[in-house]
Amino acid sequence: MNSTILSRASIVIPDKELLVNIVRLRVRQLNAGHRPLVAVPPGMGLSDVALSEIADNKLTSESTAAPDADALAAPIITFPGTPATKKKAA
């Protein structure tokens, strides 16, 4: 892995764990036959290709987490005729 490409990619995505996961998933795609988004010189490894794509802002990430998970949670509805208390085990 080329350290200069790694340092350029870590400027774009400063979170190390996120950078590792993006590179891992992109290498998996490249192994499956997807085309690189940048020009690839001969002998360049797939992880360097993925890091080059990140460094050139061809790949980015976005959060999929909900901004407020409690606001999106569905309320608990009790059905009519069901007791609100639990029965004790015998």
C-alpha atoms as one frame of an Amber mdcrd trajectory, in Angstrom:
protein
   0.000   0.000   0.000   1.399   3.368  -1.001   1.787   5.705   1.995   1.396
   8.903  -0.048  -1.936   7.740  -1.456  -2.997   6.687   2.041  -2.178  10.100
   3.493  -4.109  11.861   0.696  -7.120   9.582   1.245  -7.047  10.098   5.015
  -7.403  13.841   4.425 -10.658  13.208   2.545 -11.959  10.680   5.120 -10.247
  11.341   8.469 -11.988   8.512  10.363  -9.612   5.532  10.096 -12.264   2.844
  10.667 -14.549   4.326   8.030 -11.656   4.602   5.576 -10.733   0.951   6.099
 -14.318  -0.177   5.524 -14.721   1.908   2.369 -11.466   0.536   0.950 -12.480
  -3.011   1.903 -15.838  -2.740   0.154 -14.343  -1.083  -2.933 -11.635  -3.764
  -3.235 -14.392  -6.371  -3.079 -16.197  -4.591  -5.927 -13.017  -4.356  -7.997
 -12.367  -8.075  -7.461 -15.890  -8.759  -8.690 -15.115  -7.035 -11.979 -16.183
  -3.414 -11.513 -14.163  -0.863 -13.424 -11.871   1.578 -11.601 -12.926   5.225
 -11.475  -9.346   6.480 -11.980  -6.555   5.693 -14.417  -4.634   2.674 -13.135
  -0.948   2.264 -13.959   0.278  -1.314 -14.421   1.210  -3.113 -11.220  -0.948
  -0.989  -8.917  -2.722  -2.997  -6.219  -6.472  -2.912  -5.749  -6.222  -1.237
  -2.355  -4.134   1.525  -3.936  -6.778   1.902  -6.643  -9.487   2.273  -3.994
  -7.389   4.774  -2.030  -6.702   6.750  -5.221 -10.428   6.918  -5.929 -11.024
   8.266  -2.427  -8.128  10.750  -2.677  -9.493  12.050  -5.998 -12.992  12.484
  -4.440 -14.488   9.829  -6.712 -15.726   7.910  -3.646 -17.314   9.477  -0.585
 -19.377   8.313   2.353 -22.529   9.480   4.017 -24.184   8.533   7.253 -27.230
   6.292   7.096 -28.129   6.734  10.760 -31.353   8.556  11.533 -30.775  12.003
  13.038 -33.140  11.312  15.942 -33.984   7.635  16.373 -36.492   8.271  19.205
 -38.567  10.613  17.063 -38.897   7.978  14.329 -39.837   5.116  16.685 -43.411
   3.909  16.393 -45.563   4.363  19.513 -46.697   1.282  21.439 -50.417   0.750
  20.985 -52.474  -1.406  23.342 -55.393  -3.208  21.785 -58.818  -2.829  23.364
 -59.772  -5.626  25.705 -56.222  -6.681  26.576 -55.118  -6.306  30.165 -52.439
  -3.733  30.811 -50.737  -5.781  33.520 -48.870  -9.030  33.125 -49.974 -12.205
  34.843 -47.625 -13.662  37.428 -46.041 -16.996  36.679 -47.351 -19.871  38.793
